[in-house]
Amino acid sequence: MDRYRISPITLLGIAPLLLAQPPEEKPEPVIATFKGTRLYNFHTSETPAHRHLEFRVAHRFGDLRQGYANFFGIDAGATVRISLGYGVLPWAEIGLERTGAGKWWNGYTKLRLLRQTAPRGMPISLTYIGMAFLTEATDPLRYRVLSDRWEYLHQLLIARKFSRRFSVLMGAAWLHQNMSLTPQALNDWLWALGGLRFKLFSRVTLIAEGALPLWKNALSSSAPFPNYHIPWSIGTEIETGGHVFQLGLTSAAGLSENQVLLTDRPLLRLGFNISRIFSLQGGPTYGKRE
């Protein structure tokens, strides 16, 4: 039995190892909650990296329900939106966009107020987006002075990445129009936003989004403005290395956010987005893929 006897000196040596607790993992920022700065029509919680420029082109075709006679809306031509966004800080983006339909210009500021961390710490990401829209369209009945042409949109987004494959986005949007659509219509509109991302393969992701109007949405003699429909989109997102390509189907009537949110007729439109990130300081344009 003596061969199994452990000396006091040996016990003193191994005691600290037996009693030691494993070190706690340091909370780290969660990356790639969404692959890009847009889900399809709407913003995500992401911003370009510091000193990186994102160039984005969006196309939307005609109504899919036109059938083969108009080649499912493609023969009707495409409305186009061109966007430039720049990461002025690791948590802030500014951008400028032009939308052909409605001749809208808009600028925006996007701020990442909170960022999710793992394995503990901050459970969500919180992002604010402020946008100002100006139209060049000529409508003397509605736009009498320059100030009538301005609209403003504020969004607050909450996002969480639940796993390597699955992320969810929720939020609210408030649109103010200096000139209402009709004398009886509202100047201010409010929506609840939602979106999700599910990763199928290393470079292929499913995406979906929608916006729910938060007002009495019915035609009547006292409120004769259009019966607005819920704008929704579904699609797939493909990362090609340098570009992110999105192919989708949407019910939205326009391309800029103020048009998309105020969708006044049900549509089915095919479309696609292409985005490219450029580094203005050298080095890789994309971080670790997740």
Secondary structure by P-SEA (a helix, b strand, c coil): cccccccaaaaaaaccccccccccccbbbbcccccccccccccccccccccbbbbbbbbbbcccccccccccccccbbbbbbbbbbcccccbbbbccccccccccccccccccbbbbccccccbbbbbbbbbbbbccccccccccccccbbbbbbbbbbbbccccbbbbbbbbbbbbccccccccccbbbbbbbcbbbbccccbbbbbcccccccccccccccccccccbbbbbbbbbbcccbbbbbbccccccccaaaaaacccccccccbbbbbbbbccccccccccc
